[in-house]
Amino acid sequence: MPLQAVSFTQISRILELTDRLGLNREWVEIPLSPERPGLVRRLPNGKLEIIVDADQPFDDWLGSLEERIHVVQQS
């Protein structure tokens, strides 16, 4: 069943990962609405936008998030 909204618990888990990577929370945006597909991108203002995938199980998606962040940071 597709994810309808990103929960506080899920946001907390994403922020735990970004904290571990040394990213300032002021520079991370996590929309409350998941999308198909989810994505990680650098916004024009320099912030990192992390959009949760609506169709992929959250734990699976979270497991690949660190690599997606690294890819965006290198580009």
PyMOL Python script that loads the backbone (N, CA, C, O; Angstrom):
from pymol import cmd

cmd.read_pdbstr("""\
ATOM      1  N   MET A   1       0.841  -1.182   0.000  1.00  0.00           N
ATOM      2  CA  MET A   1       0.000   0.000   0.000  1.00  0.00           C
ATOM      3  C   MET A   1       0.887   1.247   0.000  1.00  0.00           C
ATOM      4  O   MET A   1       1.795   1.357   0.824  1.00  0.00           O
ATOM      5  N   PRO A   2       0.637   2.171  -0.902  1.00  0.00           N
ATOM      6  CA  PRO A   2       1.478   3.372  -0.992  1.00  0.00           C
ATOM      7  C   PRO A   2       1.424   4.224   0.277  1.00  0.00           C
ATOM      8  O   PRO A   2       0.394   4.319   0.944  1.00  0.00           O
ATOM      9  N   LEU A   3       2.542   4.826   0.577  1.00  0.00           N
ATOM     10  CA  LEU A   3       2.646   5.733   1.726  1.00  0.00           C
ATOM     11  C   LEU A   3       1.902   7.015   1.395  1.00  0.00           C
ATOM     12  O   LEU A   3       2.110   7.603   0.334  1.00  0.00           O
ATOM     13  N   GLN A   4       1.027   7.455   2.309  1.00  0.00           N
ATOM     14  CA  GLN A   4       0.217   8.650   2.083  1.00  0.00           C
ATOM     15  C   GLN A   4       0.853   9.915   2.641  1.00  0.00           C
ATOM     16  O   GLN A   4       0.698  10.995   2.071  1.00  0.00           O
ATOM     17  N   ALA A   5       1.568   9.783   3.756  1.00  0.00           N
ATOM     18  CA  ALA A   5       2.208  10.932   4.392  1.00  0.00           C
ATOM     19  C   ALA A   5       3.430  10.442   5.161  1.00  0.00           C
ATOM     20  O   ALA A   5       3.473   9.302   5.622  1.00  0.00           O
ATOM     21  N   VAL A   6       4.409  11.311   5.290  1.00  0.00           N
ATOM     22  CA  VAL A   6       5.623  10.993   6.041  1.00  0.00           C
ATOM     23  C   VAL A   6       5.346  11.313   7.508  1.00  0.00           C
ATOM     24  O   VAL A   6       4.959  12.433   7.842  1.00  0.00           O
ATOM     25  N   SER A   7       5.544  10.335   8.374  1.00  0.00           N
ATOM     26  CA  SER A   7       5.243  10.501   9.797  1.00  0.00           C
ATOM     27  C   SER A   7       6.395  11.191  10.536  1.00  0.00           C
ATOM     28  O   SER A   7       7.516  11.275  10.032  1.00  0.00           O
ATOM     29  N   PHE A   8       6.094  11.674  11.728  1.00  0.00           N
ATOM     30  CA  PHE A   8       7.121  12.278  12.577  1.00  0.00           C
ATOM     31  C   PHE A   8       8.224  11.268  12.870  1.00  0.00           C
ATOM     32  O   PHE A   8       9.405  11.615  12.868  1.00  0.00           O
ATOM     33  N   THR A   9       7.843  10.027  13.120  1.00  0.00           N
ATOM     34  CA  THR A   9       8.826   8.978  13.396  1.00  0.00           C
ATOM     35  C   THR A   9       9.747   8.775  12.195  1.00  0.00           C
ATOM     36  O   THR A   9      10.957   8.624  12.360  1.00  0.00           O
ATOM     37  N   GLN A  10       9.183   8.771  10.995  1.00  0.00           N
ATOM     38  CA  GLN A  10      10.000   8.598   9.797  1.00  0.00           C
ATOM     39  C   GLN A  10      10.932   9.794   9.591  1.00  0.00           C
ATOM     40  O   GLN A  10      12.096   9.622   9.231  1.00  0.00           O
ATOM     41  N   ILE A  11      10.425  10.989   9.817  1.00  0.00           N
ATOM     42  CA  ILE A  11      11.270  12.183   9.712  1.00  0.00           C
ATOM     43  C   ILE A  11      12.407  12.105  10.725  1.00  0.00           C
ATOM     44  O   ILE A  11      13.548  12.437  10.404  1.00  0.00           O
ATOM     45  N   SER A  12      12.107  11.675  11.927  1.00  0.00           N
ATOM     46  CA  SER A  12      13.142  11.534  12.963  1.00  0.00           C
ATOM     47  C   SER A  12      14.228  10.563  12.526  1.00  0.00           C
ATOM     48  O   SER A  12      15.412  10.807  12.756  1.00  0.00           O
ATOM     49  N   ARG A  13      13.830   9.469  11.900  1.00  0.00           N
ATOM     50  CA  ARG A  13      14.818   8.487  11.439  1.00  0.00           C
ATOM     51  C   ARG A  13      15.684   9.046  10.316  1.00  0.00           C
ATOM     52  O   ARG A  13      16.883   8.772  10.260  1.00  0.00           O
ATOM     53  N   ILE A  14      15.085   9.828   9.425  1.00  0.00           N
ATOM     54  CA  ILE A  14      15.855  10.467   8.358  1.00  0.00           C
ATOM     55  C   ILE A  14      16.852  11.453   8.973  1.00  0.00           C
ATOM     56  O   ILE A  14      18.018  11.488   8.579  1.00  0.00           O
ATOM     57  N   LEU A  15      16.392  12.247   9.931  1.00  0.00           N
ATOM     58  CA  LEU A  15      17.266  13.235  10.564  1.00  0.00           C
ATOM     59  C   LEU A  15      18.384  12.575  11.369  1.00  0.00           C
ATOM     60  O   LEU A  15      19.485  13.119  11.450  1.00  0.00           O
ATOM     61  N   GLU A  16      18.121  11.426  11.958  1.00  0.00           N
ATOM     62  CA  GLU A  16      19.193  10.692  12.651  1.00  0.00           C
ATOM     63  C   GLU A  16      20.302  10.345  11.655  1.00  0.00           C
ATOM     64  O   GLU A  16      21.487  10.469  11.963  1.00  0.00           O
ATOM     65  N   LEU A  17      19.905   9.913  10.469  1.00  0.00           N
ATOM     66  CA  LEU A  17      20.889   9.574   9.448  1.00  0.00           C
ATOM     67  C   LEU A  17      21.648  10.821   8.995  1.00  0.00           C
ATOM     68  O   LEU A  17      22.875  10.790   8.891  1.00  0.00           O
ATOM     69  N   THR A  18      20.934  11.920   8.723  1.00  0.00           N
ATOM     70  CA  THR A  18      21.625  13.132   8.262  1.00  0.00           C
ATOM     71  C   THR A  18      22.508  13.709   9.366  1.00  0.00           C
ATOM     72  O   THR A  18      23.567  14.266   9.077  1.00  0.00           O
ATOM     73  N   ASP A  19      22.088  13.586  10.622  1.00  0.00           N
ATOM     74  CA  ASP A  19      22.930  14.021  11.742  1.00  0.00           C
ATOM     75  C   ASP A  19      24.230  13.227  11.760  1.00  0.00           C
ATOM     76  O   ASP A  19      25.312  13.787  11.943  1.00  0.00           O
ATOM     77  N   ARG A  20      24.112  11.933  11.572  1.00  0.00           N
ATOM     78  CA  ARG A  20      25.280  11.052  11.576  1.00  0.00           C
ATOM     79  C   ARG A  20      26.251  11.422  10.450  1.00  0.00           C
ATOM     80  O   ARG A  20      27.462  11.239  10.575  1.00  0.00           O
ATOM     81  N   LEU A  21      25.702  11.946   9.352  1.00  0.00           N
ATOM     82  CA  LEU A  21      26.531  12.365   8.224  1.00  0.00           C
ATOM     83  C   LEU A  21      27.081  13.776   8.399  1.00  0.00           C
ATOM     84  O   LEU A  21      27.828  14.263   7.551  1.00  0.00           O
ATOM     85  N   GLY A  22      26.715  14.430   9.495  1.00  0.00           N
ATOM     86  CA  GLY A  22      27.225  15.764   9.780  1.00  0.00           C
ATOM     87  C   GLY A  22      26.490  16.875   9.038  1.00  0.00           C
ATOM     88  O   GLY A  22      27.019  17.979   8.904  1.00  0.00           O
ATOM     89  N   LEU A  23      25.291  16.603   8.558  1.00  0.00           N
ATOM     90  CA  LEU A  23      24.517  17.618   7.843  1.00  0.00           C
ATOM     91  C   LEU A  23      23.735  18.476   8.828  1.00  0.00           C
ATOM     92  O   LEU A  23      23.104  17.957   9.749  1.00  0.00           O
ATOM     93  N   ASN A  24      23.778  19.769   8.636  1.00  0.00           N
ATOM     94  CA  ASN A  24      23.049  20.707   9.478  1.00  0.00           C
ATOM     95  C   ASN A  24      21.559  20.594   9.160  1.00  0.00           C
ATOM     96  O   ASN A  24      21.164  20.673   7.997  1.00  0.00           O
ATOM     97  N   ARG A  25      20.740  20.412  10.182  1.00  0.00           N
ATOM     98  CA  ARG A  25      19.297  20.269   9.978  1.00  0.00           C
ATOM     99  C   ARG A  25      18.668  21.481   9.305  1.00  0.00           C
ATOM    100  O   ARG A  25      17.637  21.357   8.643  1.00  0.00           O
ATOM    101  N   GLU A  26      19.271  22.641   9.466  1.00  0.00           N
ATOM    102  CA  GLU A  26      18.755  23.855   8.818  1.00  0.00           C
ATOM    103  C   GLU A  26      18.860  23.760   7.293  1.00  0.00           C
ATOM    104  O   GLU A  26      18.175  24.490   6.577  1.00  0.00           O
ATOM    105  N   TRP A  27      19.711  22.869   6.799  1.00  0.00           N
ATOM    106  CA  TRP A  27      19.954  22.750   5.371  1.00  0.00           C
ATOM    107  C   TRP A  27      19.349  21.494   4.773  1.00  0.00           C
ATOM    108  O   TRP A  27      19.705  21.092   3.666  1.00  0.00           O
ATOM    109  N   VAL A  28      18.417  20.864   5.519  1.00  0.00           N
ATOM    110  CA  VAL A  28      17.736  19.660   5.042  1.00  0.00           C
ATOM    111  C   VAL A  28      16.236  19.924   5.044  1.00  0.00           C
ATOM    112  O   VAL A  28      15.674  20.352   6.052  1.00  0.00           O
ATOM    113  N   GLU A  29      15.587  19.666   3.903  1.00  0.00           N
ATOM    114  CA  GLU A  29      14.137  19.799   3.801  1.00  0.00           C
ATOM    115  C   GLU A  29      13.545  18.428   3.514  1.00  0.00           C
ATOM    116  O   GLU A  29      14.010  17.713   2.626  1.00  0.00           O
ATOM    117  N   ILE A  30      12.511  18.067   4.276  1.00  0.00           N
ATOM    118  CA  ILE A  30      11.825  16.790   4.090  1.00  0.00           C
ATOM    119  C   ILE A  30      10.335  17.089   3.939  1.00  0.00           C
ATOM    120  O   ILE A  30       9.654  17.320   4.938  1.00  0.00           O
ATOM    121  N   PRO A  31       9.819  17.089   2.714  1.00  0.00           N
ATOM    122  CA  PRO A  31       8.391  17.326   2.536  1.00  0.00           C
ATOM    123  C   PRO A  31       7.553  16.233   3.204  1.00  0.00           C
ATOM    124  O   PRO A  31       7.979  15.081   3.289  1.00  0.00           O
ATOM    125  N   LEU A  32       6.376  16.599   3.670  1.00  0.00           N
ATOM    126  CA  LEU A  32       5.487  15.646   4.335  1.00  0.00           C
ATOM    127  C   LEU A  32       4.767  14.727   3.357  1.00  0.00           C
ATOM    128  O   LEU A  32       4.214  13.703   3.761  1.00  0.00           O
ATOM    129  N   SER A  33       4.768  15.079   2.087  1.00  0.00           N
ATOM    130  CA  SER A  33       4.109  14.259   1.070  1.00  0.00           C
ATOM    131  C   SER A  33       5.144  13.427   0.321  1.00  0.00           C
ATOM    132  O   SER A  33       6.055  13.978  -0.298  1.00  0.00           O
ATOM    133  N   PRO A  34       5.008  12.111   0.374  1.00  0.00           N
ATOM    134  CA  PRO A  34       5.908  11.267  -0.413  1.00  0.00           C
ATOM    135  C   PRO A  34       5.557  11.393  -1.896  1.00  0.00           C
ATOM    136  O   PRO A  34       4.468  11.850  -2.243  1.00  0.00           O
ATOM    137  N   GLU A  35       6.480  10.988  -2.766  1.00  0.00           N
ATOM    138  CA  GLU A  35       6.262  11.065  -4.211  1.00  0.00           C
ATOM    139  C   GLU A  35       6.676   9.769  -4.875  1.00  0.00           C
ATOM    140  O   GLU A  35       7.308   8.910  -4.261  1.00  0.00           O
ATOM    141  N   ARG A  36       6.310   9.643  -6.135  1.00  0.00           N
ATOM    142  CA  ARG A  36       6.682   8.505  -6.970  1.00  0.00           C
ATOM    143  C   ARG A  36       7.522   9.033  -8.119  1.00  0.00           C
ATOM    144  O   ARG A  36       6.968   9.741  -8.960  1.00  0.00           O
ATOM    145  N   PRO A  37       8.759   8.759  -8.221  1.00  0.00           N
ATOM    146  CA  PRO A  37       9.601   8.124  -7.206  1.00  0.00           C
ATOM    147  C   PRO A  37      10.085   9.151  -6.190  1.00  0.00           C
ATOM    148  O   PRO A  37      10.007  10.358  -6.420  1.00  0.00           O
ATOM    149  N   GLY A  38      10.581   8.657  -5.072  1.00  0.00           N
ATOM    150  CA  GLY A  38      11.225   9.541  -4.108  1.00  0.00           C
ATOM    151  C   GLY A  38      12.555  10.006  -4.678  1.00  0.00           C
ATOM    152  O   GLY A  38      13.067   9.413  -5.627  1.00  0.00           O
ATOM    153  N   LEU A  39      13.113  11.056  -4.110  1.00  0.00           N
ATOM    154  CA  LEU A  39      14.389  11.532  -4.629  1.00  0.00           C
ATOM    155  C   LEU A  39      15.133  12.368  -3.599  1.00  0.00           C
ATOM    156  O   LEU A  39      14.580  12.805  -2.589  1.00  0.00           O
ATOM    157  N   VAL A  40      16.390  12.568  -3.894  1.00  0.00           N
ATOM    158  CA  VAL A  40      17.246  13.455  -3.107  1.00  0.00           C
ATOM    159  C   VAL A  40      17.861  14.415  -4.110  1.00  0.00           C
ATOM    160  O   VAL A  40      18.427  13.992  -5.117  1.00  0.00           O
ATOM    161  N   ARG A  41      17.749  15.717  -3.831  1.00  0.00           N
ATOM    162  CA  ARG A  41      18.321  16.701  -4.753  1.00  0.00           C
ATOM    163  C   ARG A  41      18.762  17.943  -4.006  1.00  0.00           C
ATOM    164  O   ARG A  41      18.315  18.227  -2.895  1.00  0.00           O
ATOM    165  N   ARG A  42      19.645  18.665  -4.649  1.00  0.00           N
ATOM    166  CA  ARG A  42      20.107  19.950  -4.132  1.00  0.00           C
ATOM    167  C   ARG A  42      19.182  21.016  -4.704  1.00  0.00           C
ATOM    168  O   ARG A  42      19.000  21.093  -5.919  1.00  0.00           O
ATOM    169  N   LEU A  43      18.605  21.828  -3.846  1.00  0.00           N
ATOM    170  CA  LEU A  43      17.730  22.911  -4.272  1.00  0.00           C
ATOM    171  C   LEU A  43      18.556  24.121  -4.704  1.00  0.00           C
ATOM    172  O   LEU A  43      19.729  24.222  -4.346  1.00  0.00           O
ATOM    173  N   PRO A  44      17.963  25.040  -5.467  1.00  0.00           N
ATOM    174  CA  PRO A  44      18.704  26.236  -5.901  1.00  0.00           C
ATOM    175  C   PRO A  44      19.284  27.049  -4.738  1.00  0.00           C
ATOM    176  O   PRO A  44      20.302  27.721  -4.903  1.00  0.00           O
ATOM    177  N   ASN A  45      18.640  26.991  -3.560  1.00  0.00           N
ATOM    178  CA  ASN A  45      19.150  27.735  -2.402  1.00  0.00           C
ATOM    179  C   ASN A  45      20.249  26.986  -1.663  1.00  0.00           C
ATOM    180  O   ASN A  45      20.735  27.461  -0.636  1.00  0.00           O
ATOM    181  N   GLY A  46      20.650  25.816  -2.172  1.00  0.00           N
ATOM    182  CA  GLY A  46      21.731  25.037  -1.575  1.00  0.00           C
ATOM    183  C   GLY A  46      21.280  23.977  -0.592  1.00  0.00           C
ATOM    184  O   GLY A  46      22.073  23.130  -0.180  1.00  0.00           O
ATOM    185  N   LYS A  47      20.011  24.015  -0.213  1.00  0.00           N
ATOM    186  CA  LYS A  47      19.512  23.016   0.737  1.00  0.00           C
ATOM    187  C   LYS A  47      19.371  21.656   0.057  1.00  0.00           C
ATOM    188  O   LYS A  47      19.248  21.555  -1.164  1.00  0.00           O
ATOM    189  N   LEU A  48      19.393  20.615   0.889  1.00  0.00           N
ATOM    190  CA  LEU A  48      19.214  19.259   0.424  1.00  0.00           C
ATOM    191  C   LEU A  48      17.752  18.878   0.644  1.00  0.00           C
ATOM    192  O   LEU A  48      17.265  18.909   1.774  1.00  0.00           O
ATOM    193  N   GLU A  49      17.056  18.521  -0.427  1.00  0.00           N
ATOM    194  CA  GLU A  49      15.663  18.095  -0.312  1.00  0.00           C
ATOM    195  C   GLU A  49      15.618  16.578  -0.381  1.00  0.00           C
ATOM    196  O   GLU A  49      16.158  15.968  -1.305  1.00  0.00           O
ATOM    197  N   ILE A  50      14.969  15.979   0.605  1.00  0.00           N
ATOM    198  CA  ILE A  50      14.849  14.527   0.673  1.00  0.00           C
ATOM    199  C   ILE A  50      13.360  14.203   0.607  1.00  0.00           C
ATOM    200  O   ILE A  50      12.610  14.494   1.538  1.00  0.00           O
ATOM    201  N   ILE A  51      12.940  13.596  -0.505  1.00  0.00           N
ATOM    202  CA  ILE A  51      11.538  13.246  -0.709  1.00  0.00           C
ATOM    203  C   ILE A  51      11.409  11.731  -0.593  1.00  0.00           C
ATOM    204  O   ILE A  51      12.023  10.981  -1.351  1.00  0.00           O
ATOM    205  N   VAL A  52      10.604  11.300   0.365  1.00  0.00           N
ATOM    206  CA  VAL A  52      10.405   9.873   0.615  1.00  0.00           C
ATOM    207  C   VAL A  52       9.639   9.255  -0.557  1.00  0.00           C
ATOM    208  O   VAL A  52       8.723   9.869  -1.104  1.00  0.00           O
ATOM    209  N   ASP A  53      10.025   8.039  -0.932  1.00  0.00           N
ATOM    210  CA  ASP A  53       9.348   7.308  -1.991  1.00  0.00           C
ATOM    211  C   ASP A  53       8.007   6.766  -1.480  1.00  0.00           C
ATOM    212  O   ASP A  53       7.948   6.139  -0.422  1.00  0.00           O
ATOM    213  N   ALA A  54       6.951   7.011  -2.228  1.00  0.00           N
ATOM    214  CA  ALA A  54       5.608   6.600  -1.806  1.00  0.00           C
ATOM    215  C   ALA A  54       5.381   5.097  -1.950  1.00  0.00           C
ATOM    216  O   ALA A  54       4.590   4.522  -1.203  1.00  0.00           O
ATOM    217  N   ASP A  55       6.055   4.461  -2.891  1.00  0.00           N
ATOM    218  CA  ASP A  55       5.778   3.051  -3.194  1.00  0.00           C
ATOM    219  C   ASP A  55       6.725   2.057  -2.534  1.00  0.00           C
ATOM    220  O   ASP A  55       6.336   0.921  -2.262  1.00  0.00           O
ATOM    221  N   GLN A  56       7.937   2.461  -2.279  1.00  0.00           N
ATOM    222  CA  GLN A  56       8.939   1.563  -1.692  1.00  0.00           C
ATOM    223  C   GLN A  56       8.729   1.487  -0.181  1.00  0.00           C
ATOM    224  O   GLN A  56       8.442   2.506   0.448  1.00  0.00           O
ATOM    225  N   PRO A  57       8.868   0.288   0.418  1.00  0.00           N
ATOM    226  CA  PRO A  57       8.788   0.222   1.884  1.00  0.00           C
ATOM    227  C   PRO A  57       9.800   1.182   2.514  1.00  0.00           C
ATOM    228  O   PRO A  57      10.950   1.254   2.079  1.00  0.00           O
ATOM    229  N   PHE A  58       9.365   1.915   3.537  1.00  0.00           N
ATOM    230  CA  PHE A  58      10.199   2.966   4.112  1.00  0.00           C
ATOM    231  C   PHE A  58      11.562   2.456   4.553  1.00  0.00           C
ATOM    232  O   PHE A  58      12.574   3.095   4.267  1.00  0.00           O
ATOM    233  N   ASP A  59      11.613   1.321   5.241  1.00  0.00           N
ATOM    234  CA  ASP A  59      12.900   0.810   5.724  1.00  0.00           C
ATOM    235  C   ASP A  59      13.851   0.494   4.574  1.00  0.00           C
ATOM    236  O   ASP A  59      15.055   0.723   4.690  1.00  0.00           O
ATOM    237  N   ASP A  60      13.330  -0.027   3.475  1.00  0.00           N
ATOM    238  CA  ASP A  60      14.170  -0.300   2.300  1.00  0.00           C
ATOM    239  C   ASP A  60      14.689   1.008   1.715  1.00  0.00           C
ATOM    240  O   ASP A  60      15.871   1.139   1.397  1.00  0.00           O
ATOM    241  N   TRP A  61      13.780   1.973   1.581  1.00  0.00           N
ATOM    242  CA  TRP A  61      14.165   3.278   1.046  1.00  0.00           C
ATOM    243  C   TRP A  61      15.208   3.945   1.938  1.00  0.00           C
ATOM    244  O   TRP A  61      16.198   4.483   1.442  1.00  0.00           O
ATOM    245  N   LEU A  62      14.987   3.910   3.257  1.00  0.00           N
ATOM    246  CA  LEU A  62      15.924   4.522   4.200  1.00  0.00           C
ATOM    247  C   LEU A  62      17.299   3.862   4.102  1.00  0.00           C
ATOM    248  O   LEU A  62      18.321   4.530   4.259  1.00  0.00           O
ATOM    249  N   GLY A  63      17.326   2.567   3.845  1.00  0.00           N
ATOM    250  CA  GLY A  63      18.592   1.853   3.716  1.00  0.00           C
ATOM    251  C   GLY A  63      19.440   2.337   2.554  1.00  0.00           C
ATOM    252  O   GLY A  63      20.661   2.186   2.574  1.00  0.00           O
ATOM    253  N   SER A  64      18.809   2.919   1.540  1.00  0.00           N
ATOM    254  CA  SER A  64      19.552   3.419   0.378  1.00  0.00           C
ATOM    255  C   SER A  64      19.764   4.938   0.441  1.00  0.00           C
ATOM    256  O   SER A  64      20.413   5.500  -0.440  1.00  0.00           O
ATOM    257  N   LEU A  65      19.235   5.602   1.455  1.00  0.00           N
ATOM    258  CA  LEU A  65      19.286   7.059   1.518  1.00  0.00           C
ATOM    259  C   LEU A  65      20.705   7.607   1.641  1.00  0.00           C
ATOM    260  O   LEU A  65      21.042   8.591   0.982  1.00  0.00           O
ATOM    261  N   GLU A  66      21.522   7.000   2.456  1.00  0.00           N
ATOM    262  CA  GLU A  66      22.879   7.521   2.643  1.00  0.00           C
ATOM    263  C   GLU A  66      23.628   7.568   1.316  1.00  0.00           C
ATOM    264  O   GLU A  66      24.298   8.558   1.020  1.00  0.00           O
ATOM    265  N   GLU A  67      23.523   6.521   0.521  1.00  0.00           N
ATOM    266  CA  GLU A  67      24.197   6.496  -0.778  1.00  0.00           C
ATOM    267  C   GLU A  67      23.641   7.580  -1.693  1.00  0.00           C
ATOM    268  O   GLU A  67      24.399   8.231  -2.412  1.00  0.00           O
ATOM    269  N   ARG A  68      22.333   7.779  -1.674  1.00  0.00           N
ATOM    270  CA  ARG A  68      21.718   8.822  -2.516  1.00  0.00           C
ATOM    271  C   ARG A  68      22.215  10.205  -2.110  1.00  0.00           C
ATOM    272  O   ARG A  68      22.457  11.058  -2.964  1.00  0.00           O
ATOM    273  N   ILE A  69      22.364  10.424  -0.818  1.00  0.00           N
ATOM    274  CA  ILE A  69      22.886  11.715  -0.333  1.00  0.00           C
ATOM    275  C   ILE A  69      24.316  11.924  -0.813  1.00  0.00           C
ATOM    276  O   ILE A  69      24.666  13.013  -1.268  1.00  0.00           O
ATOM    277  N   HIS A  70      25.139  10.893  -0.714  1.00  0.00           N
ATOM    278  CA  HIS A  70      26.532  10.993  -1.169  1.00  0.00           C
ATOM    279  C   HIS A  70      26.608  11.326  -2.650  1.00  0.00           C
ATOM    280  O   HIS A  70      27.440  12.134  -3.062  1.00  0.00           O
ATOM    281  N   VAL A  71      25.747  10.711  -3.453  1.00  0.00           N
ATOM    282  CA  VAL A  71      25.740  10.978  -4.887  1.00  0.00           C
ATOM    283  C   VAL A  71      25.422  12.445  -5.154  1.00  0.00           C
ATOM    284  O   VAL A  71      26.083  13.085  -5.973  1.00  0.00           O
ATOM    285  N   VAL A  72      24.419  12.979  -4.472  1.00  0.00           N
ATOM    286  CA  VAL A  72      24.028  14.384  -4.674  1.00  0.00           C
ATOM    287  C   VAL A  72      25.131  15.326  -4.201  1.00  0.00           C
ATOM    288  O   VAL A  72      25.383  16.348  -4.840  1.00  0.00           O
ATOM    289  N   GLN A  73      25.786  15.001  -3.102  1.00  0.00           N
ATOM    290  CA  GLN A  73      26.846  15.856  -2.587  1.00  0.00           C
ATOM    291  C   GLN A  73      28.045  15.880  -3.526  1.00  0.00           C
ATOM    292  O   GLN A  73      28.763  16.879  -3.561  1.00  0.00           O
ATOM    293  N   GLN A  74      28.282  14.836  -4.275  1.00  0.00           N
ATOM    294  CA  GLN A  74      29.430  14.775  -5.167  1.00  0.00           C
ATOM    295  C   GLN A  74      29.173  15.464  -6.499  1.00  0.00           C
ATOM    296  O   GLN A  74      30.108  15.738  -7.252  1.00  0.00           O
ATOM    297  N   SER A  75      27.905  15.746  -6.790  1.00  0.00           N
ATOM    298  CA  SER A  75      27.604  16.362  -8.099  1.00  0.00           C
ATOM    299  C   SER A  75      27.570  17.868  -8.015  1.00  0.00           C
ATOM    300  O   SER A  75      27.333  18.537  -9.021  1.00  0.00           O
TER     301      SER A  75
END
""", "prot")
cmd.dss("prot")
cmd.show_as("cartoon", "prot")
cmd.util.cbc("prot")
cmd.orient("prot")
